[in-house]
Amino acid sequence: MNGVISLLSFITAIYIFNEKGNPAFKMTWILFVFLVPVVGVGFYLFTKAGIGTKYLGARLEKLRVETEPYMQQNEYVVHAMKGGRVANANLSHFLYNQVGFPTYGNSQAQYFPLGDDKFPVLIEELNKAEKFIFMEYHAIEDEYAWSRIQTVLEERVKAGVEVRVFYDDMGSIGFVNLSFARKLEEKGIACRVFNPLLPGLNMFLNNRDHRKITVIDGKVGYTGGYNLANEYFNYTHPYGEWKDTGIRLEGDAVASLTAAFLEMWEASGRCGCSGYRGTEKISGTASVSGKADGIYPAVCGLPVRRNPGWRGCLYQYRQQSG
């Protein structure tokens, strides 16, 4: 029996050695396989199979295919860019053909050199939301900065605004407790957790959601390097003064942020169209505005006359932001 285990460990180590990859990672795996043969080989084969990673990847790929018709490049925009710097037009072409995100005209951008500069603007903008608020972040800290945001979100829910919050479980370790998502739901804020660590460890812990996105009514979007934690806005200084940058987008370009959010939201659970809109459930062919049929995808002006499903989740962007 020991001979079989030793042979299996040796074959596994040879396989790891011949794989492409970081030598340091390969050496770590080889040592693990030889030091704890049964556990090491089993764990390596399980992680190599990547069941969770492959499932999520396949689901996202399917959603991207369905989203593609609504993410077409306006060739007039590219043509206009060629009249300026050709390098920018080439970059636009590369991004669209490689990752499927078009370049937009009719858009404005505001740059924030610090999170401190962005935070009061974000709070003011959230207060103006009339239709929906989407927030997707790697880390949320349930402290002062978030409490100010949550207060606004709760007020917007009472005003009939749909609010969805999506955060990464590992990124928020030590920042929120296990009841955080449930408490948001109780306030009428739809909440999902990306790749939760509990109940039970899964095998794609290293696949994390590092996005930092806020979308308001499909008209205004925020993205950048800061999470929703005190240190990013320099309310606390565990590592000294924090320097992260970000931008505020307004106009057509916000459509990509809307689609990106809804893709990941859908990939991480049931379609959000059957979830909360405040305390009102959305079902059947009713849109978020309460009107039957005519649910508008986020980046398309054509109605989808059927039960919402995924494309219904790309809902009413043109109608609500027009």
Buried (B, 14 or more C-beta within 10 A) or exposed (E): EEEEEEEBBEEBBEBBEEEEEEEEEBEEBBEBBBEEBEEBBBBBEEBEEBEBBEEBBEBBEEBBEBBEEBBEBBEEBBEEBEEEEEEEBEEBBEBBEEEBBBBBEEBEEBEBEBBBBBBEBBBEBBEEBEBBBBBBBBBBBBBEBBEBBBEBBBEBBEEBBBBBBBBBBBBBEEBBEEEBBEBBBEBBBBBBBBBBEEEEEEBBEEBBBEBBBBBBBBBBBBBBBBBBBBBBBBBBEEEEEBEBBBBBBBBBBBBBBBBBBBBBBBBBEEBBBBBBBBEEEBEEBBBBBEEEEBBBBBBBEEBBEEBBBBBBBBBBBBBBBE
